[in-house]
Amino acid sequence: MAEPEGWIDCHDPFGRDRSMTVLVEDDRVLLVAPPGESAVMSVTQTRRLHRLLDQVADRM
Protein backbone atom coordinates (compact mmCIF):
# COMPACT_ATOMS: atom_id res chain seq x y z
CA MET A 1 0.00 0.00 0.00
CA ALA A 2 1.24 3.50 -0.84
CA GLU A 3 2.55 5.57 2.05
CA PRO A 4 1.77 9.31 2.15
CA GLU A 5 4.89 11.48 2.05
CA GLY A 6 3.17 14.84 2.20
CA TRP A 7 0.89 17.25 0.45
CA ILE A 8 0.99 20.65 -1.18
CA ASP A 9 -1.85 23.14 -0.87
CA CYS A 10 -3.29 24.27 -4.20
CA HIS A 11 -6.58 25.44 -5.68
CA ASP A 12 -8.99 24.10 -8.25
CA PRO A 13 -9.85 26.20 -11.34
CA PHE A 14 -12.66 27.87 -9.35
CA GLY A 15 -10.33 29.04 -6.56
CA ARG A 16 -11.45 26.51 -3.96
CA ASP A 17 -8.81 25.21 -1.56
CA ARG A 18 -7.51 21.77 -2.50
CA SER A 19 -4.30 19.79 -2.07
CA MET A 20 -2.03 17.60 -4.15
CA THR A 21 -0.80 14.52 -2.28
CA VAL A 22 2.50 12.72 -2.83
CA LEU A 23 2.45 8.97 -2.13
CA VAL A 24 5.29 6.45 -2.34
CA GLU A 25 4.97 2.72 -3.00
CA ASP A 26 8.16 0.69 -3.32
CA ASP A 27 10.15 2.53 -6.00
CA ARG A 28 7.24 4.50 -7.44
CA VAL A 29 5.90 7.99 -6.70
CA LEU A 30 2.23 8.81 -7.14
CA LEU A 31 0.92 12.38 -7.40
CA VAL A 32 -2.74 12.59 -6.46
CA ALA A 33 -4.48 15.71 -7.75
CA PRO A 34 -7.86 16.87 -6.44
CA PRO A 35 -10.49 14.29 -7.56
CA GLY A 36 -11.94 15.23 -10.93
CA GLU A 37 -10.15 18.57 -10.88
CA SER A 38 -7.03 20.29 -12.05
CA ALA A 39 -4.50 21.50 -9.50
CA VAL A 40 -3.79 25.21 -9.91
CA MET A 41 -0.52 26.09 -8.18
CA SER A 42 1.37 29.29 -7.54
CA VAL A 43 5.12 29.55 -8.13
CA THR A 44 5.70 29.05 -4.40
CA GLN A 45 3.50 25.95 -4.31
CA THR A 46 5.31 24.57 -7.35
CA ARG A 47 8.66 25.05 -5.59
CA ARG A 48 7.31 23.25 -2.50
CA LEU A 49 6.23 20.33 -4.69
CA HIS A 50 9.69 20.27 -6.27
CA ARG A 51 11.37 20.13 -2.85
CA LEU A 52 9.02 17.38 -1.65
CA LEU A 53 9.68 15.28 -4.75
CA ASP A 54 13.44 15.80 -4.33
CA GLN A 55 13.23 14.62 -0.72
CA VAL A 56 11.30 11.51 -1.74
CA ALA A 57 13.71 10.73 -4.57
CA ASP A 58 16.72 11.06 -2.24
CA ARG A 59 15.26 8.41 0.08
CA MET A 60 14.63 5.90 -2.70
ZIRAUR-V605335 format. One record per pair of residues at least 6 apart in sequence whose ideal C-beta (glycine too) atoms are under 7 Angstrom apart, sorted by the first residue. I is the first residue (numbers start at 1). J is the second residue. Records with the same first field share a line. If there is no record, write none. Layout:
I = J ; J
//
This chain:
2 = 23 ; 24 ; 25 ; 30
3 = 23 ; 24
4 = 21 ; 23
5 = 22 ; 23 ; 24 ; 52 ; 56
6 = 22 ; 52
7 = 19 ; 20 ; 21 ; 22
8 = 19 ; 20 ; 45 ; 48 ; 49 ; 52
9 = 17 ; 19 ; 45
10 = 18 ; 19 ; 20 ; 39 ; 40 ; 41 ; 45
11 = 17 ; 18 ; 40
12 = 18 ; 34 ; 37 ; 38 ; 40
13 = 38 ; 40
18 = 34 ; 37 ; 39
20 = 31 ; 32 ; 33 ; 39 ; 49
21 = 32
22 = 29 ; 31 ; 52 ; 53 ; 56
23 = 30 ; 32
24 = 56
27 = 60
29 = 53 ; 56
33 = 39
41 = 49
//
